[in-house]
Amino acid sequence: MTSAVGDSADPPAEVLAEAAAAFGLLASSARLHIVWVLAQGECDVTGLSERVGGALPAVSQHLTKLKLAGLVRSRREGRRQVYFVDDPDVVTVVRLMVGQLTARAAPAPAWRV
């Protein structure tokens, strides 16, 4: 598989539509927070709910949407479902975007003012 980065040809319409759908799902701060947490490591719905500060049913609904889009996967461990991001590119994009915005929001060091 070749990377489209740096290629001069435009990506196919289907690829753009798929990317737009993924970005649309990540446009929800709750879903972005869930993917951010899962990019750090696996977690069950209870742990995610506690970490992102959302109600269990709401977090479960967000996970369902993310799973349907292929951004999140799960596996059963005993009686619980464990969720994870299985695509390193999704992890990279989320970490890059959130990291850049976090860095921009940080106050400038005193020596730069």
N, C-alpha and C positions, 0 to 999 in steps of 0.2 A: 504494500500500500504506500503510495507516495503522498507527501504532504502538499496541501494546497497553498501553504504559506510561501510566498515568493513566486508562485506560478503566475504567469500572465493571463491564463485563461480564467474566465469566470466560472464559479462552481455551478453545477447543474441546479435547476430550479428545485428539484426534490431535496437536495442537500440544504439549500437555503431555507426551505420550508421546515425541514427537520430542526435546523439550528434555531430558527425563530421560535418554534414550539418549545424547545428546551429553554431558551432564554426567557420565553414567556412564563414558563413554570418557575424559573428562578427569579422572576420579577417580584414574587411574593417574599417579603422579608422573612416570614415564618419558614417557608420552604428553603430559602437560601440558608437560613440559620441551621436547619436540619441537615442540609447537605454539607455545610461547613463542619458541623459536629462529626458527621459520618466520615468526612475526609480525614479527620484526626484518628478515627478508629471505629470499630464496630460498636453497636449499642442496641439495646432492645427499646421498645416503645416507652416503657416506664422511665428508663434512664434518659431517653430523648426528651420526654415530657418535662422531667425535672430540669434538665439542662437548658432547654429553650424557653421554659416558663409557660408552656402551653397546656391546655386541658388535654387529657389523654385522648378523647374522641377526635379532637381537632388535629392533633399530631398524627393519629392513625389515618385520618382522611388525607392529610398532606402526603404521608408515606405511600398511600394507595396511588395517588396521582403521580408521584415520582417514580414508583415502580412501573406503572403503566407506560410511562414515557421512556423507561429503560435507564433512568439516571441513578436508580437505587435498586439493589437486589436484597434478598433475604434468604435465610436458611433457618431451619428448625434446630434448636438445641434443647432437647427435652421438651418441656411444655412451653417454651418461649420462642418467639421469632427474633432473630438477630439480624439487624439491617446493616448494610455496608454499601459503599460506592466501589464498584468493581472496575470502573473505567478511569485509568490514570489521567487521561486528558480532561475529564470533568473535574477531577481533584485539582489539577494544575490551573484550570481556568478560574475556579472558585477561589483558590488560595491566592492567585495573582490579583484578581479584582479586589477581594476583600483586603488583602495585604496592602495594595497600593492606596486604597481609600483610607485605610487605617493610618498609613504613614502620612498622608496629606492632612489628616485631621489632628495629628500630633502637634503640640506646640513646638515652635522652632527653638533650638538650643539657644541659651543666653548669648553665646559668643557670636551668633548669626544675626542677632537683632540690632 
